[in-house]
Amino acid sequence: MYENLNIMRNKLKQKGLSLKRVQTKTVLRLMQKTEKEPIYAYPWENLEKYLQAKKQTHISFIGYGSLVNPSSAAITLNNQSLQTYKPIIVFGVRRIFNYKMPENVSRYNPPIHSMARAALNVRVTGKIEDIVNGIVMKLSIDEIPAVRRREKEYDLMSVVCLDWVKFESTPFLAYILRCPDELPEHPCYSNNELMPHHHYYSICREGAAQFGEKFLEIWLKTTYLADGITSVYKWEKKEFREGVKWKNQEDSG
């Protein structure tokens, strides 16, 4: 058991994370617990009724792409939710650019070509060393409909998180968006031949950068193209030889 724990902890160290044994055990235990948690298929029917029945006024909700950027999130969320933002690490998922952005999304500029229209998605692996970073917020029941309209075809599922700032604190569960491309019958927008949408990419990157250089580095190295292998850390060096374009006069979010 301890030998396996040490192997897992070493793999996390290679990703830039140092977890204590107790934390590692807790993360693994909670990852097993998530397997029994309900998955809300889009459009998350009965989610509000379920929360009201449990007398919950909000959910812990994860952003790992454009929602990490407050300017983009403010298009959908109110200031009260934005003020609850906390940077986190999520375990057991892999972040990939394979969600086909709908053509009627107006908050981003047109793609540079027909295949460069991918937004972010996550693929569940169940491996503790597969991590993504992002933010967690307290999303009120009243704001769920607005997020539902924004995040079309993404299911909601529970994952294990750790506070980025209070890194020695106890891991906890929160909801993450996932488009299950492994299910052929699912009306999903995923496409493994797509490339990142440039404007969307710059917004996501800028959001990650606000939490510091190390946080951004982890974001770059744990975000992959649709092949699930090539990190954007390597991709952007070729794609943006003159640097990533941060702002656009036509659209800021």
Secondary structure, 3 states (H helix, E strand, C coil): CHHHHHHHHHHHHHCCCCCCHHHHHHHHHHHHHHCCCCCECCCCCCHHHHHHHCCCCEEEEEECCHHHCHHHHCCCCCHHHHCCCEEEEEECEEEEEEEECCCCCCCCCCCCCCCCCEEEEEEECCCCCCEEEEEEEEEEHHHHHHHHHHCCCCEEEEEEEEECCCCCCCCEEEEEEECCCCCCCCCCCECCCCCECHHHHHHHHHHHHCCCHHHHHHHHHCEECCCCCCEHHHHHHHHCCCCCCCCCCCCCC
